[in-house]
Amino acid sequence: MRVIRIGTRGSALALAQTGIVAEALERTGTRVEIVTVSTAGDRSSAPIAEIGIGVFTSAVRDAVADGTVDVAVHSYKDLPTAPDPRVSLAAVPPRADPRDALVARDGLTLGELPAGSRVGTGSPRRAAQLEALGLGLEIVPIRGNVDTRIRKVTEGELDAVVLARAGLDRIGRLDVQTEALDPIQMLPAPAQGALAVECRVDDVDTEHLLRSTLDDEATRAAVTAERTMLAALEAGCSAPVGALAEVVEDLAGDGTVVYRLSLRGVAAAGYGAGQAVELVRASAVGDLTGAERLGRSLAAELLELGAGVLSGPES
């Protein structure tokens, strides 16, 4: 029997996410071997913007392309928006909760943190949206795995940190969350909470196995809309960007219920430019089969609202 070798980063979160994929494959009778791959992002403590694009994914993709492994499992939000012709996005499993989570001292919520509280995040997207709330918080840049970031709160170095709720859930640390942040307050990163499962572009047997076992049509449509919006905006600006697409019920002209895709997007003006942060927001609804078209349309609207002249590092 063939063994499917799955490549992944060696962090607790990456291994937990890979375990989700491995267990699903094993239920089909497939034998699985997990292979850890060291990435540039794992080896450096420098800010992500300084290391470069694909710092957590390029090495794993290389392992797929050269045959070291058969499959790669990524946090979808970490993938560059430009496609890699060597690999195929074989499956996008059902998405976990895409919201951001607050982990704060004394069980506090975001609104309960007093002005001047030190809040840690490594994401310009989160930092910009936190600043735009006008709560008088001090945003502190941080790096490190989930446990390291939580420890900065428990040891008193920071008053709070903001993390992806899905990550906390997947490593069994959801108990430390003091608030799940409403997307009205903070839109998540495009594809946050989703996994991307890739194989070699010419490995049709593995691609079929992954797609038939793991792929979720609604999740794939949602994250495609979000990342298409991000890709279109990157051509015009490098501002922090948040997006969230959801499948919603709508009424057709004849009164029947149909499912459509609702997409919200935000871009931050002024972040990192020595001026007050302003947010540019837009939303749109489209057909489930038109996810890319919806993403491009919303990006165009954001550009018309001023995203083309925004400044600041990428999310």
C-alpha positions as CSV (number, residue, x, y, z in Angstrom):
1,M,0.0,0.0,0.0
2,R,1.3,3.4,-0.9
3,V,2.2,5.8,1.9
4,I,1.2,9.5,1.6
5,R,4.0,11.7,3.0
6,I,2.6,15.0,4.3
7,G,5.0,17.9,4.7
8,T,4.4,20.5,7.3
9,R,6.2,23.0,9.6
10,G,7.1,21.6,13.0
11,S,5.2,24.1,15.2
12,A,2.5,22.7,17.5
13,L,-0.2,24.5,15.5
14,A,1.1,23.3,12.1
15,L,1.3,19.7,13.4
16,A,-2.2,19.9,14.8
17,Q,-3.5,21.2,11.5
18,T,-1.7,18.5,9.6
19,G,-3.2,16.0,12.0
20,I,-6.7,17.0,10.9
21,V,-5.7,16.1,7.3
22,A,-3.9,12.9,8.2
23,E,-6.8,11.6,10.2
24,A,-9.2,12.3,7.4
25,L,-7.0,10.4,5.0
26,E,-6.4,7.5,7.4
27,R,-10.2,7.0,7.6
28,T,-10.1,6.2,3.9
29,G,-7.6,3.4,4.6
30,T,-4.7,5.5,3.4
31,R,-1.3,5.1,5.2
32,V,0.2,8.5,6.2
33,E,3.6,9.7,7.2
34,I,4.1,13.2,8.6
35,V,7.4,14.9,7.6
36,T,8.5,18.2,9.3
37,V,10.1,20.9,7.2
38,S,12.1,23.8,8.5
39,T,11.1,27.2,7.0
40,A,12.7,30.6,6.8
41,G,10.0,32.0,9.2
42,D,10.8,29.3,11.8
43,R,14.6,30.1,11.7
44,S,14.3,33.9,12.0
45,S,12.8,36.1,14.7
46,A,12.8,39.2,12.4
47,P,9.5,40.8,11.4
48,I,7.8,38.9,8.6
49,A,7.8,41.9,6.3
50,E,11.6,41.9,6.5
51,I,12.1,38.2,5.8
52,G,9.9,38.1,2.6
53,I,6.9,36.6,1.0
54,G,6.2,32.9,1.7
55,V,8.4,32.6,4.7
56,F,6.3,29.8,6.2
57,T,5.4,28.0,3.0
58,S,8.1,28.1,0.3
59,A,10.3,25.4,1.9
60,V,7.3,23.1,2.3
61,R,6.2,23.7,-1.4
62,D,9.8,22.9,-2.4
63,A,9.6,19.6,-0.6
64,V,6.5,18.7,-2.6
65,A,8.0,19.8,-5.9
66,D,11.2,17.8,-5.4
67,G,9.4,14.7,-4.3
68,T,10.5,14.7,-0.7
69,V,6.8,14.7,0.3
70,D,3.6,14.1,-1.6
71,V,1.3,16.6,0.1
72,A,1.7,20.0,1.9
73,V,-0.6,21.4,4.5
74,H,-0.5,25.2,5.0
75,S,-2.3,27.8,7.0
76,Y,-4.0,29.2,3.9
77,K,-3.5,32.8,4.9
78,D,0.3,32.3,4.9
79,L,0.4,31.4,1.1
80,P,1.5,34.1,-1.4
81,T,-1.3,35.2,-3.6
82,A,0.7,34.4,-6.7
83,P,0.2,30.8,-7.8
84,D,3.0,28.3,-7.8
85,P,2.9,26.3,-11.1
86,R,4.6,23.3,-9.5
87,V,1.7,22.5,-7.2
88,S,-2.1,22.1,-7.3
89,L,-4.5,23.4,-4.6
90,A,-6.1,20.0,-4.2
91,A,-8.3,20.6,-1.2
92,V,-9.6,23.4,1.1
93,P,-11.1,21.6,4.1
94,P,-14.1,23.0,6.0
95,R,-13.0,26.3,7.6
96,A,-12.6,26.8,11.4
97,D,-13.9,30.0,13.1
98,P,-12.1,32.8,11.1
99,R,-12.4,35.4,13.9
100,D,-9.5,36.9,15.9
101,A,-9.3,36.2,19.6
102,L,-8.2,38.4,22.5
103,V,-6.2,36.9,25.3
104,A,-6.1,39.5,28.1
105,R,-5.1,39.7,31.7
106,D,-7.7,39.3,34.3
107,G,-10.3,38.0,31.8
108,L,-10.8,41.4,30.3
109,T,-12.5,42.1,27.0
110,L,-11.1,44.6,24.4
111,G,-13.5,47.3,25.6
112,E,-12.5,46.8,29.2
113,L,-8.8,47.3,28.7
114,P,-7.9,50.7,30.1
115,A,-6.2,53.3,27.9
116,G,-2.5,52.7,27.7
117,S,-2.8,49.0,27.9
118,R,0.0,47.2,25.9
119,V,-1.5,44.8,23.3
120,G,0.8,42.6,21.3
121,T,0.4,41.5,17.7
122,G,2.7,40.6,14.8
123,S,0.1,41.6,12.2
124,P,-0.1,45.1,10.7
125,R,-3.7,44.3,9.8
126,R,-4.6,43.7,13.5
127,A,-2.5,46.7,14.6
128,A,-4.2,49.1,12.2
129,Q,-7.7,48.0,13.1
130,L,-6.9,48.2,16.8
131,E,-5.6,51.7,16.4
132,A,-8.6,52.7,14.4
133,L,-10.9,51.8,17.3
134,G,-9.6,54.8,19.2
135,L,-9.2,53.0,22.5
136,G,-5.9,54.5,23.4
137,L,-4.1,51.2,23.4
138,E,-0.3,50.8,22.9
139,I,0.3,48.3,20.1
140,V,3.5,46.2,20.6
141,P,5.0,44.2,17.7
142,I,5.7,40.6,18.7
143,R,6.8,37.3,17.1
144,G,6.8,33.7,18.3
145,N,4.5,30.7,18.5
146,V,1.1,30.7,20.2
147,D,2.4,29.6,23.6
148,T,5.2,32.2,23.6
149,R,2.6,35.0,22.8
150,I,0.2,33.8,25.5
151,R,3.1,33.7,28.0
152,K,3.8,37.4,27.4
153,V,0.4,38.0,29.0
154,T,0.5,35.5,31.8
155,E,4.0,36.8,32.8
156,G,2.9,40.4,32.8
157,E,5.0,41.7,29.9
158,L,1.8,42.6,28.0
159,D,-1.8,43.3,29.0
160,A,-3.2,41.4,26.0
161,V,-2.4,39.7,22.7
162,V,-4.5,39.1,19.6
163,L,-4.3,35.7,17.9
164,A,-6.3,33.7,15.4
165,R,-9.1,31.9,17.3
166,A,-8.8,28.9,15.0
167,G,-5.2,28.4,16.1
168,L,-6.1,28.5,19.8
169,D,-8.8,25.9,19.2
170,R,-6.6,23.6,17.1
171,I,-3.9,23.4,19.8
172,G,-6.4,23.0,22.7
173,R,-5.8,26.5,24.2
174,L,-9.2,28.1,23.6
175,D,-9.6,28.3,27.4
176,V,-7.2,31.3,27.4
177,Q,-9.4,33.4,25.1
178,T,-11.1,36.3,26.9
179,E,-13.1,37.5,23.8
180,A,-13.8,36.4,20.3
181,L,-13.5,39.7,18.3
182,D,-16.6,40.5,16.2
183,P,-15.6,41.0,12.5
184,I,-17.4,44.4,12.8
185,Q,-14.5,45.4,15.1
186,M,-11.8,43.5,13.3
187,L,-12.0,41.7,10.0
188,P,-9.7,38.7,9.8
189,A,-6.9,38.1,7.4
190,P,-8.0,36.7,4.0
191,A,-8.4,32.9,4.4
192,Q,-7.9,33.0,8.2
193,G,-9.0,29.7,9.8
194,A,-8.7,27.8,6.5
195,L,-6.2,25.2,5.4
196,A,-4.7,24.7,2.0
197,V,-3.7,21.2,1.0
198,E,-1.4,20.9,-2.0
199,C,0.2,18.2,-4.1
200,R,2.4,18.1,-7.2
201,V,0.5,19.4,-10.2
202,D,1.0,16.2,-12.2
203,D,0.1,13.8,-9.3
204,V,-3.5,13.3,-10.4
205,D,-4.1,10.3,-8.1
206,T,-3.2,12.2,-5.0
207,E,-5.1,15.2,-6.1
208,H,-8.2,13.2,-6.6
209,L,-7.8,11.5,-3.2
210,L,-7.4,14.9,-1.5
211,R,-10.2,16.6,-3.3
212,S,-12.7,13.8,-2.7
213,T,-11.8,13.3,0.9
214,L,-11.2,16.9,2.2
215,D,-12.5,19.6,-0.1
216,D,-15.3,21.8,1.0
217,E,-17.0,23.8,-1.8
218,A,-18.3,26.7,0.4
219,T,-15.0,27.2,2.1
220,R,-13.1,27.2,-1.2
221,A,-15.5,29.8,-2.6
222,A,-15.2,32.0,0.4
223,V,-11.4,32.1,0.7
224,T,-11.1,32.4,-3.1
225,A,-13.1,35.6,-3.0
226,E,-11.0,36.9,-0.1
227,R,-7.7,36.2,-1.6
228,T,-8.7,37.4,-5.0
229,M,-9.5,40.7,-3.4
230,L,-6.2,40.8,-1.6
231,A,-4.3,40.0,-4.8
232,A,-6.0,42.8,-6.7
233,L,-5.3,45.3,-3.9
234,E,-1.6,44.3,-3.8
235,A,-1.3,45.7,-7.4
236,G,-2.3,49.1,-6.1
237,C,-1.2,49.3,-2.5
238,S,0.6,47.5,0.3
239,A,-1.7,48.5,3.1
240,P,-2.9,46.1,5.8
241,V,-6.0,44.3,4.4
242,G,-8.8,42.3,6.1
243,A,-11.5,40.3,4.4
244,L,-14.3,37.9,5.2
245,A,-16.6,36.0,2.9
246,E,-19.6,34.0,4.0
247,V,-22.2,31.8,2.2
248,V,-25.6,33.4,2.9
249,E,-29.2,32.6,2.0
250,D,-31.0,34.9,-0.5
251,L,-34.3,34.9,-2.4
252,A,-34.3,34.5,-6.2
253,G,-36.8,36.4,-8.4
254,D,-39.2,33.5,-8.2
255,G,-39.1,33.4,-4.4
256,T,-36.9,30.3,-4.1
257,V,-34.0,30.3,-1.7
258,V,-30.6,30.4,-3.2
259,Y,-27.1,30.6,-1.7
260,R,-24.8,33.5,-2.5
261,L,-21.5,34.8,-1.4
262,S,-21.2,37.9,0.9
263,L,-17.8,39.6,1.0
264,R,-16.6,42.3,3.3
265,G,-13.2,44.0,3.0
266,V,-11.2,46.6,4.8
267,A,-7.9,48.4,4.0
268,A,-6.1,50.7,6.4
269,A,-4.9,54.2,5.3
270,G,-2.0,55.8,7.1
271,Y,-0.7,52.8,9.0
272,G,3.1,53.1,9.3
273,A,3.1,56.5,7.7
274,G,3.1,58.6,10.8
275,Q,-0.5,59.7,10.6
276,A,-3.8,58.7,12.1
277,V,-5.1,55.3,10.9
278,E,-8.2,55.5,8.7
279,L,-10.1,52.5,7.5
280,V,-11.6,52.1,4.0
281,R,-14.5,49.5,4.0
282,A,-16.7,48.0,1.3
283,S,-19.0,45.0,0.9
284,A,-20.6,43.1,-2.0
285,V,-22.7,40.0,-2.7
286,G,-22.3,37.7,-5.7
287,D,-22.9,34.2,-7.0
288,L,-21.1,31.2,-5.4
289,T,-19.7,30.3,-8.8
290,G,-18.3,33.9,-9.2
291,A,-15.9,34.1,-6.2
292,E,-13.0,35.5,-8.2
293,R,-15.2,38.1,-9.9
294,L,-16.6,39.1,-6.6
295,G,-13.2,39.6,-5.1
296,R,-12.0,41.7,-8.0
297,S,-15.1,43.8,-7.9
298,L,-14.7,44.6,-4.2
299,A,-11.0,45.4,-4.6
300,A,-12.0,47.8,-7.4
301,E,-14.5,49.5,-5.0
302,L,-11.8,49.8,-2.3
303,L,-9.4,51.3,-4.8
304,E,-12.0,53.9,-5.8
305,L,-12.5,54.7,-2.1
306,G,-8.8,55.5,-1.8
307,A,-7.0,52.2,-1.3
308,G,-4.7,53.0,-4.3
309,V,-3.0,55.8,-2.3
310,L,-2.7,53.9,1.0
311,S,0.6,53.3,2.6
312,G,2.0,50.8,5.0
313,P,3.3,47.2,5.2
314,E,1.3,44.2,4.1
315,S,-0.8,42.2,6.4
